Amino acid sequence: MNTSSNDIAPGEPMLLVIARWVIGSIGIIANSFVIFVFVYNKTYKKSLSLKLLLHQTVVDLIGSLIFLILYNIEVPDGTAGTIFCKMEFFFFYASATSTYNFVLLTVERYIAVVHPLLYRQKSLSGKITYLSLISPHVCGVLIMMCLPIFADVSSNEKKCTLKEMNAVVGILLILCQFLLPICIMLYCYVKMLIKIRKTRIVNHRFPIEFQPSARIGAQRFKSDLITTLILIACVYVVTVSPIHVVMLVHFLCGCLSYIFMKVGVVFLDLNLTINPFIYCMACKDFQRGLHKLRDAIFQTPELETQN
């Protein structure tokens, strides 16, 4: 089975080549900018959720960089080609790590919203933070470790294939990388939305002047972050579905369209690229950090002139 689009074949559509360069470049620039804003304003120190968002952006940046390098170079001949094909593991590993980092972020928000007492007890331990940052990488390695085992160069043409990979392994890969994360996210979002709706119904029974301002701020933070996560989840389903649908069809009937597989890989990188734009639209903490950065850039010269 071919899972790669890193060979630039003469008959390959120019639109696909341009899309790889554009999406990969935008992913690197956009994720780098988000990292700068988060670090400059120290936004990630506010909560575990924002630490996981920063971690997500770092992983997405690495994945976009690997995509831009691997999928725009022709596959070498001989042993170098075999090594090259096995190296595509790093892109799929970054994609899987990004997925499970987002799953962990969703679960963290689920516990904070649905089980707040449990969340406050567990969030006091620094070990939870380190475990939360390491776990997605472990999942990424375990899920994608089959790729370097089976990856090799096709004997007929210079394309990367997964030789001798049976349908059982492939379907398990789809289940772990696609269906399981979607099921976890769907369950958590439904529970969180139900809990937020019940909380709002209770709060509406009391005048707003009798509600603590800290409580109102915490509820707004939860709502804003959940909105951001739901948008990211919707984008995830749209961008990750194509490649898994193509893989599932291949494992079930043995037929595979190489052009669809190449398009699927581009959509996979699009998932790593589009998150920064969601932060700009929906994440209030990122917007506040962006405003602080803008003020620091454009107001400092005025102050120096006045002095």
Salt bridges, closest charged atoms under 4 A:
GLU12 OE2 - ARG20 NH2 2.60
GLU12 OE1 - LYS262 NZ 3.15
GLU74 OE2 - LYS158 NZ 2.88
ASP77 OD1 - LYS158 NZ 3.67
GLU108 OE1 - ARG109 NE 3.01
ASP152 OD2 - LYS163 NZ 3.91
GLU157 OE1 - LYS159 NZ 3.84
ASP285 OD1 - LYS46 NZ 3.18
ASP285 OD1 - ARG288 NH2 3.30
ASP295 OD1 - ARG294 NH2 3.41
